[in-house]
Each structure stands twice: as structure tokens, then as C-alpha cells.
Amino acid sequence: MDQLTMVAEKQAILLKQLRAGELFESLPDLLKAIRDELHYEKATPVSPILSEDELMRQMVDYQNLWSNQDDGVSAYINDEDLRRFVNLLSSPKESVRDTGAFFFLGNAIQNGHLNSQQLGWLTAEVIADNRLFAHLLEEENDGAFYRSYCVAILAILLNENLVAEKPFITSELLEALVGQLGMYLLLEKDTRGYLADHGWVHIYTHLANALGLLFDQKGLKRADKLYLLGCLMTNLRLIDTPLTMGEQGRLVGTILNLTKRHELYADYLLLSLKLWRQDLVNEPFTQSRASWQMLYNRVDFFQQILAYGPDASPEEIWQYAQSTKNYLS
């Protein structure tokens, strides 16, 4: 059994128990145990994109078509072209991945150039294993571009679903979103921001955006929101590389918005914050960059809570952040 299959099976059990109300205080330890079992392999090469230049020219042709079309006339992307354009999100070249495919697909989604069936297909496609989990269980690698920009496109799709007259995300697809994003939130550990030769990775900013919009979707169960929060907080406790390009602020904002909706989420966040502090007290501290980074990731998270101010947090969260703000800072 490969590691992703193992995580998926254990996740299914946890979700079932959580939805039945059989799980709460033990969830952080159970999620941490899953993450601790994993082994991240050495990075492997990412497959090159075939016909990259041709696809870029095709996108320009579509943009020219759209700019010249009459108002109220839909000009949809051909299904096969859409499939090929999505592959460009894996490119390590900023001009292809970001200002190319990401801008193009975002434009298509928001301006009516994809029909409802295509929007549903694209939502399922950006969370597919071969995209969202591409090279996920490897050390720092170029697959991170694909993962990150699939999440970025997902955020645009989730927003479009919220404003659509007829939502295209079905209950089955929403269920799949919870499962795939739950695993991704727990397992992703690439925290890189901007790279001089390749542009933005910025996975955690894209995740914060997508997660906030997922929390707004009608039909998303309270237990599922709690599970996603649990996966994210578990991962943040274990990350030993820096989040220094605005990610912490976005993540904390998304989390605090959720905690204001129901006391259940606030209770879970408070539990997680206390466990995070216990990690630093109970575990032997080694003089290493990784250990110091984990400590300051926690400090930065608490400082972001304080930066949002007392009105943004439930009272118990604000008071706990206040009481520990000078601890190891």
C-alpha cells in the first residue's frame, strides 16, 4: 500500500467518526500520528510539457476571439483545448504558468467562456491525484508549481460557484473536495514564496484563499469544516521552514473568520494552540535551524492573531493569544 492510499483510508475513518460526533479532542493527536508516519522521498524530475509554445499561441487566439465578440455571445473553449491548457499550470516558467495559463483560465472562468459542465469538470480535474498530489511526498521539488496553481484555480472556481445562478459543484464533488483538500492540507510542506527564476510558488496563500471560499459553500458539513481546520493546524505545528511572504496573515484571517461562525471551531482552534505551545515545552529542543523555525512559525501565528485585533477573534482565542504573546518570543 502506498502512502497516499494509507492516508486516504485513515482519513475516511476519521471523517466518519467526526461526522457521527464520536471525535473531537483526540483529533489533533490522530492527525499528527498520520503525518508523523510519512516519509518524504528525494525529489524526482517533473515531466516536460509537450507543445508548450503552440498552446500559448492558442490561448492568445482565444483571447483575441473573446475581445472581438459581441456582448452577450458566449465563446466557449473547446474541451480538448481546455484539457491541454490545464497542463500548463505545471510549468516552472512564470510566463507560461502564472501570467499565461493561470490568467487565461481565470479569465475564462469569470467571464463565461466555460459552460457549467466544463466548470464542474475543471473543479474535479484540479483536485485530481495526478495534479494536486504531484510529487507531494517528495522533498522540495518543481511539482509544487502544479499543486499551487491548481489550488489557485480552485479558489476562482469556488468563488464562481458561489455567485453562479445554478451552482456547478454537486454534493458528490463537494465531498471529493473535502477528502482531497483534507489530505493536501495535512501533507503539503513546501512553504516557498517567490523564486527569482520561476516566480511565485506561494502554496499557503493559495490554500488560505481556497479554504476560505470552501467554507462559504452551501452544503458543507460542520464536521467537514472542522476536519479541514484540524488538518491545517496539524500541518502548521510541524512545518520547519519559513512562511514569510504574507501567508501567515492570510491563513490566520481565514481561520479566525471560521471561528467566529460557531464556538465549535473556536474550541478546536484553542485546543490546537495549546497543543502547539506544549510541543515547544515538552519536546527536547535542539540547536538547529529547523527547531528555531518551528518556534518562530508559532510566534508569527500568534502575532497575526494579535494583529487582527480583538474584534476578529472569539474572546477565548484573543485572551489566550494575549496571555502567551511574550512566551519564547
N, C-alpha and C positions, 0 to 999 in steps of 0.2 A: 504494500500500500504506500503510495507516495504521500508526501507531507500535506499537500493541499487537500487531498481526499480525507486524510485523517482529521484535519481541522474542520472540514465541512461536516463530517459525521458528528464530531463533538459539538459543533455549533448547533446542529439540528436538535440535539438533546437539550442543550441549554435553552434554546428558544422555546421548545415545547414546555419545559418546566417553568420558564419565566411567564409565558402566556397563561399558564394554569395557576399562577400565583404561588408556586412552590419554591421560589428562589428570589433572594434579594441580597442579604448581607454576605452570602458566600460567593456571589458572582465575581467580585474582583479577584479573589484567590483562584477561582476556577479558570478565569480568562488568563490570568498571569501564568498558571501552570501550563496552559496550552502554548502560550508564547515561549515560555522557557524551554519547552521540549524541542523547539525548532532549531535546525542547523542551516545557516546561510552559506551556500556554496560560493566558490570563486566565480567571478563574472565571466560570462561567455559572450562571444560576438553576437551582435544583433544583425539579422538578415537585412541586406540592402533592399531598397525599394526599386522595383523594375519600372522603367518608362517614366521616371520622375519628371523630366523636362516636358514630356508630352502631356502629362496630367496637369502640370502647371499652366500650360498653354490652353488646355481645355477649360480650366477654371476661368481664365481671362475671357474666353469666348462666351461662357455663360454670363459673366458679369456684364459684358457688352450687350448681350441679348436682353438682360434684365433692365439695363439703363435705358434701352430704346423701346421697351414695351409700353403699351398703353396702360393707363391706370385701370385697375380692376381686372386685368387679364393675367391669369396665372401662367407662369412658365416654369414647369416642374423640371427637376433634374432627372435624367434617365436613371433607372435603377442600377444598371451596371456601372455607370459613371460614379454614382454615389458610393457604391461598394469600393471602388478603386480610390476615390478621394479620401475615404476614411483611413486608408493605409498610410497616407502622407503624414498623419499625426505622429507616426513613429520616427520621422526623420530627425536626426541630430542637427540638421541645418535650420536655423531660426527662420530664414526666409521661406522655407518650404512648410515647416510645421506650424509656426506661430502666425506670422503675417501672411502666410499662404493659406494652408488648409483650415486652420482654426478660424481665421477671419472669414474665409469663404463659407464654411459650414455654418458659422454663427449667423451670417447674413441670410443664408438660405432658410434657416430655421425661423428666424424672427420676421422675415419678410414674405412668408407664404410661398416659398419655392419648393417646399416638400409637402406632399399630401399627408393625410392622417396616418395612412398605412406606413408610409416611409418614416414618419416621426416615431412611430412605435417600433419599427424595425431598427432604426438608428439607436434608440434608447437601449434596446436589448443588445445591440452589437457593441456599444462602448463599454458594457459591463461583462462581456463575454470573457471566458478564461484566457483565451489567446491574446486578448488586448489588455484587460485590467490587471491580469496577473502575469504579464510578460516579464520574465526574468525577475519576478518578485522575490523569490527566495535565493537571491544571489547578492553578493556584496555590491557596492556602488557600481552601477552599470548604465549603459545608454538606453536600456529598456525603460528607464524612468521617464524619458520624454513621452513615450507612448502612454504609459499609465497616467501620467499627469494630465496630458491633453485630452485623454478620454474622459477623465473626471471633469475637466473644464467644459467640454461639450455637454456632458451630462447636466451640469448646472444650468446651461442655457435651455436644454430640453425640459428640465424640471420647471423652470420659470414659464416656459411656453405652455406647459400642461396646465399651470395654474390660471393662465389668462385665456386659454382656449375655450370657445363656446362648447365644444364637445371634447373633453379630455381624451387623450390617446393612450395614457398609461392605465392599463387594465389592472384589476386586482391581482391577477397572476403575475404580471410584470412588476407590480409594486412588491409582491412577495419576493421575487427574484432580486430586486434592488436591495432589499434588506439583507438577504443572505450574502450577496456578493460584496456589498459595501461593508457589512459587518466583518467579513474576513479581511478585506483590504485595510480597514481602519486598524485592525489588530496587528497586521503583519508588515505593513509598509514602514520602512525605517530610513528612507532617503530624504534627508532634510535640506538638500542643496537649494539655493535660491537662484541667483543669476550667475551664469558661467560666461566668461569673456568670449569664448569662441563659439558658443552654442546658444546663448540667450537663456531664457527662463526655464528652470525645472519647476520650482515653486509648488510642489505637490500639496503641501499642507494648506496653502492659501486656497488652492482649487478645492481641496476637501472641505474646508470651512464653508465655502460658498455653496457647494453642492449639498452638504449636510443641512445647512440652514433651510434651503429650499425643499429638501426632502421632508424635513419636519413640518413644513406647511401643507404637505399633500393631504387631501381628504382621504380618509380610509386607512391611514397609517395608524396601527395599533399603539396604544400607550406602552405596552411591553416592548414593542419593536424599537420605539424611540429610546427607551431605557437601555436596551441591549446595545444599540449603536453608541450611545453615550458611554456605556461601560467599555466597549472595545477601544474607543478613542482614549479614554482616561488611562486604561491599562497600558496602551502604547506610549503615551506621553510619560508615564512613570519610568519607562525602560529605555527611552531614546538617549543615546550618549553622544550625539552630535548636535551642533547649534541650530536653532531656529532664530535667525537674526534679521530677516528681511520682511517683517510685518506679519509673519504667520501667527505668532502667539496672540497678537491683538485680535486678528480675525477669529481664531479658534475660541478664545475666551468670550468674545462677543456672541458667537453662535451658541456656546454652551450656556451663557447667562440668560440669553433670550429664552432658551428652553426651560431653564429652572424657574422662570417667572410664570410659566404656564400651569404648573402643578407642583405641589410640595413633594411628590414622589421623586421628581428629578433633582430637586434641591437636596433632598435627603441623600440621594445617591452621590451627588457631587461632593457633599460634605464628607461622606464616608470615604470617598476616593482621596480627597485632600488630606484627610487624617492618615490614611494608609501611606500616602506619598511621603508625608513627614516621617512616619515610622520607618520607612525604607532607609532614610538617611540616618536615623538614630540607631536602628537595630543591626544593620549590615556593616561589616568591617569596612572602614574607609581606606582606600589605597591612594597613594600619591600618584595619580595618573590623570592624563587629560580627560579620559572618559568619565572618571569619577567626579572630577570638578565640573565637567559639562552637565552631568545629570543633576548635580546640586544647583547649578545656576539656571538650568531649564525650569526647575521647580520655583526658584526665586522669581524668575521672569514671569511665570504664570501667575503667581500671587500678586506681583506688582501690576500686572494687567488688570486683575480684578479690582485693585485699588484705583487704578487709573480711570476705570469706567464710572467710579463714584458710587455712593450708597444707594441711589435710586435704581441702579441697573441690576442689583443683586438682591436675592432674598435676605432678610435680616440675619439669619444664622450664618450664611456664607460671608456676608460683609464683616460680621463680628469675628469670625474665625480668621479671616484674612488679616484683619486689624491686629488681632492678638498674636499672630505669628510673623508679622511683617519684618521684625528685626532678627528673627531666628536664622542664624547662618547666612545672613545677607551681607 
